Amino acid sequence: MARRLPRLLRQAFTTAWTASRTWTATAVGLSAFAGVATTTALLAVSDVTGTLFAAAPTWDRVAAAAPSLALLAAATAARATLGIGAGYAQQRLNPLVLNRTEREFFRLITGVPRSAFDDDTFADRLKAAKDRGSRAVVDLVGDVVDLFTAAVTVAAVAVALAVIEPVLIPLLFAAALPTGWAAVRSARLMYVSSRSRVSRRRRLWMVEYLMDNRWTADDLRYHEAGPWLRGQHRAMVDAETQADLEVIRSQTVTRATGQALSGVAVAGVYAILLWMLATGTVPLAVAAAAVVALGQGSAAMSNLLVAVNTVYEDGLYAADRHEFDTLAAERIAVQPHLAAPAPAGGDAGPLPVPEVIELVDVSFRYPGKETDAVNGVSLVIRRGETTALVGENGSGKTTLAKLLSGLYTPTGGRILWDGVDIARIDPGRWRPHVAVIAQQVQRWPFTAELSVRLGRSQVPADRERLAAAARDAGALDMIEGFDHGWQQLLDTEFRGGTDLSGGQWQRLSSARGLYRDELGLLVADEPSAALDARAEAALFDTLRARSGRAATVLISHRLQGVVHADQIAVLQDGALIELGPHRSLVDSDGAYRELWSLQARSYATE
Ligand SMILES: Nc1ncnc2c1ncn2[C@@H]1O[C@H](COP(=O)(O)OP(=O)(O)OP(=O)(O)O)[C@@H](O)[C@H]1O
C-alpha cells in the first residue's frame, strides 16, 4: 500500500494534468489555501479560549477575545469559500478526464493488431478495463483531490496542535489508525475477489448476450436453447453471489475489528488528555482548544483515511485499465513495420499498386494454437490475374486471405509487394490498395449509403461510384426500392429502420468492397455464398471484368465460379498442395479433380 500510493498519486496527477492544467492547478491551489485557513481558524480558537480562560473581569476578557473571534469568523468563511472553489474545480476535471480516457481507450482498441482479439489474456484485460477500470481512472483523479484536501486539513490541524501543544500530535493519529487499516483491507478483499472472477464474468456476459440480443434470438428459439443457457447463467450467477457473500462476510469482520480497536484508541486519547489535565501538564484553556482541534482533526483524519482507502480501491481497478493500456500499447508497438528502418530518402508516401504480390513460405499460427493454420505457402499473384483459393473447410483459405489483406502478419515467411515486405511498411501506405469482400458479412447498423461507403468514409460520397458498386453487387434495385432509398436505416432497433435478408446483406457487403476497390488487390471470400443464381452470376461477371487490370483473389466452394481463374490454389491443412489453371488441375489426378467431380456429379441430370 505504502509503495503503491505514490505511484497512484503520480498517475492520477498526470492524468488530471494532461486533461486540464488550469483546473488541476486550481483544485490543488484552492485546497492548499483552504488548509491555511483551517490552521488560522484553529489558532484563533486557541487564542479565544486562552483569553476567555484568563484571570480578568468577564467584559475585559470578552473584549480581548473579540479580534481573535473576528479572525476565526473570517478564516472559517475563507475556508468554506475556498472549499467550494476547490470542489468546483474538481467537478470540472471529471468530465475532461473522462473524455480523454475514453478517447484513449478507443484509440488503443482500434489500433491493436487483429490478432490481439484471438488472445484470451488480452480479452480478460479488455473486460477488466471496460468493467470498472476506465471509470476508476476518472474516479481516481477526484479521489486524489479529496485525499489532498483531507491531507491538507490534517496537516493544518497538526500545525495548529504543534503551536497549541506538540505532545498532542500523536493522539491525532492514534485514534484513526485501526479504521484506516480496516478500510484498506476491505478494499483489497473486494478487489482480489473481483480480479479472480474476471474470466467467469466474461463467460457470464457472453451467455447474457446470447440470450438478450436479436442476432441469436432465432437460433435460440429454433433449438430451444433457452433453458440450457439459463441453466449456465444461473450456475454462474449463483457462483458470483456466493463469492460476493463471502467478500461481504470477510469485510464485515474486518470493519468490526477496526471499529472496536478504534473505540479503544479514542477512549485512550481522552484518558491521556484527562491525565495531562489532572497532572497539570496542560492548562484548562489549552485542553479546551485541544478538544476542538482534536474534534476537527479526527473528522479530517477519518476523511483522509476514507480518501486513502478510495484512492487505494479505485487505484486497484485503475491499474486494470493501465495494464490494458500497457498491453495494448505493446501489441501496437510490436508490429514489425514500427521496428523497421525509416524509408530511404524519407519517402513515406503510398506504395504503387503492386504488379506482383509474392508469398514466400508464408505460415501463420493463431495465438494459443498448436498447429499452423497456414503452413509454408509460396504463391505469386499478378496484377490483371485472378487467383482462386479452394479447399475443404478449415484448410486455411480465409486465414490466407486475411494475411493477404494485411489483417494478420505472417508468423513465418514474407509477403512481398514488388519485392517489398509489407509487414515492414506502415499499413497506411499500402492498405488503400486493398479491398475485401469478407466471408463474414458485417451488418453495420447504418444507412445503406454509409454501409456501402464505409471503406472510403473519409472522402465525400461519390454518387456515380456508389451506384456502380451497388449495381455490380446486384444491390442497386434493392437500395433504390427502400422507403428512404440510400438513406434507409438498416437496423430495426432504431425508429424507421429495416432489416434485410441474408442474401441482401451479402449484396451490400459486396457493394462495400467494390466501392472501396481502386483496382489494386481485391480479396473476395465466399462472396456469393448467400446469393441467388442470378446475383451470383452477375457478381462473378463483375469480378471477371477486373481481369487484365487488377489482382483478384477469390475464395469459393462453388468451383463453377472459379473455372475462369488464371490460377487455382488448392489448400489442405494450411498447405498449398496443387496450383494451376482449371483445365490442368482437372487433367491431373489430384484433390481438385476429386472436388470438381463431386460437384459435377451433384449437378448432373439423371
Ligand atoms: N481466430 C481463430 N483462432 C484460432 N483458430 C482459428 C481462428 N480462425 C480460424 N482458425 C482455425 O484455422 C484453421 C483455418 O481456418 P480458415 O478459416 O482459414 O479455413 P477456411 O479454409 O477458410 O475454412 P472455410 O471453408 O470453412 O471457410 C481452422 O483449423 C480453424 O479452426
The ligand as an ORCA input file, in Angstrom:
! r2SCAN-3c Opt
* xyz 0 1
  N      -9.481    -16.765    -34.874
  C      -9.036    -18.031    -34.877
  N      -8.393    -18.527    -33.803
  C      -7.930    -19.779    -33.772
  N      -8.052    -20.626    -34.795
  C      -8.685    -20.216    -35.904
  C      -9.217    -18.897    -35.987
  N      -9.810    -18.759    -37.193
  C      -9.635    -19.925    -37.830
  N      -8.965    -20.795    -37.060
  C      -8.531    -22.154    -37.423
  O      -7.641    -22.026    -38.520
  C      -7.848    -23.062    -39.459
  C      -8.102    -22.460    -40.855
  O      -9.316    -21.724    -40.792
  P      -9.834    -20.885    -42.038
  O     -10.962    -20.056    -41.586
  O      -8.687    -20.194    -42.656
  O     -10.334    -22.054    -43.007
  P     -11.130    -21.950    -44.382
  O     -10.374    -22.784    -45.347
  O     -11.370    -20.558    -44.761
  O     -12.482    -22.672    -43.985
  P     -13.967    -22.480    -44.585
  O     -14.001    -23.143    -45.925
  O     -14.793    -23.226    -43.605
  O     -14.267    -21.034    -44.637
  C      -9.007    -23.891    -38.950
  O      -8.469    -25.022    -38.308
  C      -9.684    -23.007    -37.931
  O     -10.222    -23.779    -36.908
*
